[in-house]
Amino acid sequence: MISMNKVISKDGTSIAYDKIGNGPALILVDGALCYRASGPNAPLSAQLAQNFTVFTYDRRGRGESDEMRPYSIEQEAMISQLLSMKLADQCSCTVFLLAPRSH
């Protein structure tokens, strides 16, 4: 079962994320033009959920997450760090972050 949640960043941006599965925590980060419902991580998270607790989230300005201007790479990193800390506290575990790559 997938559960949708939100977390608020330091600058007040609401970031939507899903949680599925049980086990060590993984955060999957979609590429620049994707979000939870349209990226490659939805089918991947379903497969990984057999052995991991998998978190996927909508990056700023995508899907159900708010957009705060101006955009900066520092804000993107802040969101990843915020989610990692929140989720590590929530599940009392180490959290691993799997980020996208571009060719």
C-alpha positions in Angstrom: 0.0 0.0 0.0 1.3 3.5 -0.9 0.8 6.3 1.5 1.1 10.0 0.4 2.6 12.5 2.8 4.0 16.0 2.7 7.0 17.7 4.4 7.7 21.4 4.6 11.1 22.8 3.8 12.8 25.7 5.6 11.5 28.2 3.0 7.9 26.9 3.4 7.8 24.8 0.3 5.4 21.8 0.6 7.0 18.7 -0.8 4.8 15.6 -1.5 6.1 12.1 -1.1 5.0 8.5 -1.2 6.1 5.6 1.0 5.8 2.0 0.0 7.2 -1.3 1.3 9.1 -2.4 4.4 12.8 -2.7 5.1 15.8 -0.4 4.9 14.8 3.0 3.6 15.6 4.2 0.0 14.7 7.6 -1.4 14.4 7.6 -5.2 14.8 11.0 -6.9 13.2 11.4 -10.4 15.0 13.3 -13.2 14.4 17.0 -14.0 11.3 16.6 -16.1 9.6 13.8 -14.1 7.5 13.5 -11.0 6.1 10.6 -8.9 3.2 9.8 -11.3 5.2 10.1 -14.6 8.8 9.1 -14.0 10.6 5.8 -14.1 10.7 5.5 -10.3 7.1 4.4 -9.8 7.6 0.9 -11.3 11.0 0.7 -9.8 9.7 1.5 -6.3 7.0 -1.3 -6.7 9.8 -3.8 -7.3 12.1 -2.5 -4.6 9.2 -2.4 -2.0 9.5 -6.2 -1.6 12.8 -5.6 0.3 12.9 -1.9 1.1 10.8 1.0 2.4 10.9 3.2 -0.7 10.2 6.9 -0.7 9.5 8.8 -4.0 8.8 12.5 -4.0 7.8 15.3 -6.4 10.6 17.8 -6.7 9.9 21.5 -6.4 7.3 22.7 -8.9 6.4 19.3 -10.1 3.4 17.1 -9.4 1.8 17.9 -6.0 4.8 19.8 -4.6 4.8 23.6 -4.4 7.1 25.8 -6.4 9.2 28.5 -4.7 11.1 31.0 -6.8 13.9 31.6 -7.5 15.0 28.1 -8.2 18.5 27.0 -7.1 20.4 23.7 -6.9 20.9 24.5 -3.2 17.2 24.3 -2.7 17.1 20.9 -4.5 19.9 19.6 -2.2 18.1 21.0 0.9 14.9 19.0 0.0 16.9 15.8 -0.4 18.6 16.4 3.0 15.4 17.4 4.7 13.6 14.2 3.5 16.6 12.0 4.4 16.7 13.4 8.0 12.9 13.3 8.4 12.6 9.7 7.1 15.6 8.5 9.1 14.0 9.8 12.3 10.6 8.3 11.3 11.9 4.8 10.7 15.0 4.9 13.0 17.2 3.7 10.2 19.9 4.7 7.8 18.4 6.3 4.6 20.0 5.8 1.2 19.4 8.3 -1.6 19.3 7.2 -5.2 19.6 10.2 -7.5 18.9 10.5 -11.3 21.5 10.7 -13.9 21.5 12.4 -17.3 23.3 11.5 -20.5 
